[in-house]
């Protein structure tokens, strides 16, 4: 049976994409340039669409076309997009498809500030980047929308920072604690006992327990983006 031509066209972007930032809205997406730091070749200061980011948290929906990927959730103030802050420990995804974190916490200390959300993904073909324009505000978590779903085939877990070679220590807001992470649709995340304030570096092997199975992944990429 042949697929309709219109359906084939709709599948082409996903077939080529490394990963997609579904929500909040991305500043811009280019499959060919997604490896360009800090925002996949797009201007980190772009404010075409700005999402309010309450301290209670927002859902962040991603789609990966790789069999294994590790996501880093980071933010920077608009006036200093070289000073990135980790929102929580990296999350490893095994399996292709959509993954949604329901309540990634905001930073109460930054309420009222314009900022940039960066998703950095360590994938088999290197480091990839997507960004979203945000503004930190007070308030409870934003409820997940209809696009906050998980593919039934994926498993996710927090990555122990001891398994990732440090390339840069990022600034953590004083007094912030490691959040409890909720995941949509039945997939599970497991929270390590210790918190992380470090980003991963390419070339380090990371082993993480996912669904009771030891998954060995190789994190490959270029180290240069950490030192812009």
Secondary structure, DSSP 8 states (H G I E B T S, - for coil): ----HHHHHHHHHHHH-SEEEEES--S---TTTTTSTTTTTS-TT--SSEEEEETT-EEEEEEE-SSEEEEEEEEEETT-TT--EESS--EEEESSEEEEEEEE---GGGTT-EEEEEEEEEETTEEEEEEEEEEEE-SS-----TT----TT-EEEE--GGGS--S-B----TT-------BGGG------SS---B---TT-EEEEEETTEEEEEE----GGGGG-
